[in-house]
Amino acid sequence: MTDRAAQADAPLTGYGALWVVEPRKLRFDVIVSPPHAHAGIGRVLFETVLADATSAGAATLQARALATDEEALGFLARRQFVETMRMRGFVLSLSTIDTQGIAAKAVAPPRVSIGDVMSADCADDGFWRRLAELHEAAREGWPDPDPGGIRTPIEPDGLRSMLMPSAGMPVAFAVASCDGRFVGYSLLRRRPTPGEVQFGATAVRPGYRRQGIAMALRIRCLAAARRAGYVIARSASGSDGLIRINAKLGFRETYCEVRLVRDLSATRAPV
């Protein structure tokens, strides 16, 4: 067997990955196979990723680890990573929804109407311009895993690709309007697992928050998913408001992911 063939057949012990989130803001993964942990592989991979990020001119480097993974969090803390936010995952069995009860809660405030997004809307560039303007306005107050620096506004085509990454309509897509202006939206899309859906996004303009709009939008989407025969709904959020809504709807928390950032202008050496 040649050295090249032997190398190809060797088991993978770990990998590192680096990619751009926003200009000068990079994120990385370093994964080491459990049988090869504590052998220095993670340190070498991280140093390689860090050198590449520095060479690329990154201002910050973002990492993510489960809140239960004390070893990974310790590894990152020793390398000057600081927690910026926590993203929590939730699951809900749609069979537990009280259809009549949640329908009573899905009431928009006066002058705000909620309607379903149709395929004709999704084919309309003007719809996506209006939705992107709403989405950008709603970013105010959202937790940011990598705060500071230049924030790139989302473009209509980028939002369309984010919300509808595959062909076909989402399972549920609802928009709230007031005086002809979009003030909120929510979307549920299919997951690869049969019978499951996932919230792709829920957004409400700052001036229209705390009026029950997000609750009404999510309830409308969940009811549509149940009518379509889906049995499990999932959600992931770092927003305190959406976390409270999930709790009221009966979602159960399944994980908590810590997001951390290192300022690459820091000069302290890793411990």
Order of alpha helices (4+ residues) and beta strands (2+ residues): alpha-beta-beta-alpha-beta-alpha-beta-alpha-beta-alpha-alpha-alpha-beta-beta-beta-alpha-beta-alpha-beta
